[in-house]
Amino acid sequence: MRYTCTMETSMKAIFAVCVGIAILGIANARAVEDEGAVESYYEEKAIHGQQGGFTTEETVAQAICHSAVLEEKGYSPFWTYAVGRLCRWPTHTDTCTSICQSANLHVQDAQTVHGKWECITGIHVYSGRKATFTNGDTKTATLGLKTYQDNCDQPTCGPNFCCCAVAY
């Protein structure tokens, strides 16, 4: 079955995947526009052990966050961010609510700096999952990526991304 990415698509999961595909397309388009800046970006990612562009976890988190904002807010005009959250166990870990309300975060985007920021949900995107159908057998059911939806006020380790929505 083939799906088309449109706002009329009734299944939110399909829309979330479409957003993830769009994000990857934007990253690739930026690579063509400014190769020097992108090379520098990829070098920075390589320092941290990532293969250029957004990681799979970042892309999945952004898609889930955008879908969660649509579920919560409908099609109102909102910007959506999947903001990375560190676990500082056993010391205090910031909640997603406090992360989304942080002025240090807001100033990172001039377009949304004066918007109304709020946390929609916290999510954990698990890394290290094997790709499905690695043996080419499309008839075998195998587990794929793993995610867990948490809440905005989790004070301990749990969500590794916060879904922040910004209204203007």
Secondary structure, 3 states (H helix, E strand, C coil): CCCCCCCCCCCHHHHHHHHHHHHHHHHHHHHHHCHHHHHHHHHHHHHCCCCCCCCHHHHHHHHHHHHHHHHHHCCCCEEEEEEECCCCCCCCCCCHHHHHCCHHHHCCCCCCCCCEEEEEEEEEECCCCCCCCCCCCCCCCCCCCCEEECCCCCCCCCCCEEEEEEEC
